[in-house]
Amino acid sequence: MRKLHIKKGDMVLVLTGKSKDKRGTNGKYPSPHKVLKILVSEERAIVEGVNIISKSIKPTAKNPQGGFVKKEAPIHVSNLSLVDPKSGGPTRVAIRETENGEKIRVAKKSGEEIK
């Protein structure tokens, strides 16, 4: 199991797949999406509004009709890139230590801290 460059709550851009070319309001870069969950052992992430699938649901007491539910499926982390806080584009991540020994993630393009 390797350490991943994304965490839950990060804003990411989709580099490949169906959701690659969704443009946002800034026009230059696609719109960022929020990471909902990380599956570390599988190296996958569930991202809001990306890789939507239809899942059939059997009738239950809560849902007597059953039917189909649209939900997000996991996407491999190699197809995601973190959003640079300054430019809004894709960036790689570096790990730096502060003066008090705390490790922080920093965007390689702008050098700004990723929160």
Summary of the structure (lengths in Angstrom):
residues: 115
radius of gyration: 17.2
end to end distance: 23.9
largest distance: 59.2
contacts: 300
relative contact order: 0.21
helix: 5%
strand: 42%
